[in-house]
Amino acid sequence: MLEKYSTFAPFYDLLSGEYPVYRAGRVVGIEALGLSAGDQVLDVGCGTGLNFPHLEQRVGAAGTIVGIDKSADMLRQARRRADKHGWTNVILLQADAATPAPEEIAARIEAQEGRLRSDAAIATYALSLIPDWPQAWKNMQTLCRDRAAQTVVDMQEPVGTAAVFTPLARFACWLGGADISAHPWSGVEQDCAEVTAASARGGHLQIRTGRTKAGTPPS
Ligand SMILES: C[S@@+](CC[C@H](N)C(=O)[O-])C[C@H]1O[C@@H](n2cnc3c(N)ncnc32)[C@H](O)[C@@H]1O
C-alpha cells in the first residue's frame, strides 16, 4: 500500500478527488477542532498536506503544525507545499502512526518544537488505511494534552439515496488502500467527551470531533 503512495505522491492532489468529494470532510473536520492562534496541531497521516492551508489559517505563524506520515514521498510533497507558502512552522516526521512506542514520536516532536503535547489532532482519510488503527488512535490521544480537540474524518458507504454511489465509493477506497468498513471514528465516540458528529457527501464522509478526557493516555 505504501508503495502506491510513493509512486503516486506527485499526482496525489490531482487524483484524490479533493474538490468534488473529499475537501468537504476536511473543511467540516478542521472547523470543528476550534483551533486558536498559537496552537500546536497534529496531523496524523498528513500526506501531501492538503489540511495545511486550513490549519495554517487558524493557528497562524505563532502556532505549529506537526505532520506525521509513513511515506517519505508524501512528506516530500508536504514539505514542498509548506516551502511554497513560506510556512516555517510546519514540522514533518516520517513515522508509523500506529507504532507501539509513541513516546519516540513525542521525543522527536519535543526535540524540534520544545513542546511535547499537542493542543489538537486530526486524521483525515488516514486511519482507515492503517490495519491497527486503534493503536494509531490511541497514539493520537497520547500525543495530546488533556482535553485536546480530536477529529477523525473518514469514509463509509454512502447512505439513503446516495447509496447508488456505493460502487464508486468502494472503488475510491480500494484505489486508495482504505478499508471502507473500518469506521475509525468509533474511537472518538468511545473515548472522547463532548463528541459532535457530522457527515457529508451522502454519508460517505463521516466526521467526529471530541475532547480527550483528563488522564489520557488511555489504557
Ligand atoms: C489517503 S492519504 C490521506 C492524506 C491526507 N490526510 C489527506 O487528507 O489528504 C493516507 C495517508 O496515510 C499515510 N499512512 C498510511 N499508513 C500510515 C501509517 N501507519 N502511519 C502514518 N501514515 C500512514 C499514507 O502514506 C498517506 O499519506
The ligand as a Tripos MOL2 file, in Angstrom:
@<TRIPOS>MOLECULE
LIG
   27    29     1     0     0
SMALL
NO_CHARGES

@<TRIPOS>ATOM
      1 C1         -5.4390    8.8140    1.6850 C.3       1 LIG1
      2 S1         -3.9770    9.5670    2.2390 S.3       1 LIG1
      3 C2         -4.6680   10.9460    3.1630 C.3       1 LIG1
      4 C3         -3.6690   12.0470    3.2960 C.3       1 LIG1
      5 C4         -4.1860   13.3130    3.9820 C.3       1 LIG1
      6 N1         -4.5400   13.0880    5.3660 N.3       1 LIG1
      7 C5         -5.3490   13.9000    3.2330 C.2       1 LIG1
      8 O1         -6.3750   14.1780    3.8710 O.co2     1 LIG1
      9 O2         -5.2170   14.1420    2.0390 O.co2     1 LIG1
     10 C6         -3.4480    8.5000    3.5490 C.3       1 LIG1
     11 C7         -2.0540    8.8050    4.1050 C.3       1 LIG1
     12 O3         -1.8230    7.9640    5.2410 O.3       1 LIG1
     13 C8         -0.4560    7.5820    5.2240 C.3       1 LIG1
     14 N2         -0.2910    6.3720    6.0500 N.ar      1 LIG1
     15 C9         -0.7260    5.1180    5.7930 C.ar      1 LIG1
     16 N3         -0.4000    4.2930    6.7920 N.ar      1 LIG1
     17 C10         0.2740    5.0390    7.7150 C.ar      1 LIG1
     18 C11         0.8580    4.7620    8.9780 C.ar      1 LIG1
     19 N4          0.8470    3.5390    9.5080 N.pl3     1 LIG1
     20 N5          1.4460    5.7750    9.6570 N.ar      1 LIG1
     21 C12         1.4760    7.0240    9.1330 C.ar      1 LIG1
     22 N6          0.9360    7.3430    7.9430 N.ar      1 LIG1
     23 C13         0.3420    6.3740    7.2390 C.ar      1 LIG1
     24 C14        -0.1460    7.3770    3.7440 C.3       1 LIG1
     25 O4          1.2300    7.4080    3.4950 O.3       1 LIG1
     26 C15        -0.9140    8.5430    3.1300 C.3       1 LIG1
     27 O5         -0.1100    9.6810    3.0240 O.3       1 LIG1
@<TRIPOS>BOND
     1     1     2 1
     2     2     3 1
     3     2    10 1
     4     3     4 1
     5     4     5 1
     6     5     6 1
     7     5     7 1
     8     7     8 2
     9     7     9 1
    10    10    11 1
    11    11    12 1
    12    11    26 1
    13    12    13 1
    14    13    14 1
    15    13    24 1
    16    14    15 ar
    17    14    23 ar
    18    15    16 ar
    19    16    17 ar
    20    17    18 ar
    21    17    23 ar
    22    18    19 1
    23    18    20 ar
    24    20    21 ar
    25    21    22 ar
    26    22    23 ar
    27    24    25 1
    28    24    26 1
    29    26    27 1
@<TRIPOS>SUBSTRUCTURE
     1 LIG1         1 GROUP 0 **** ****
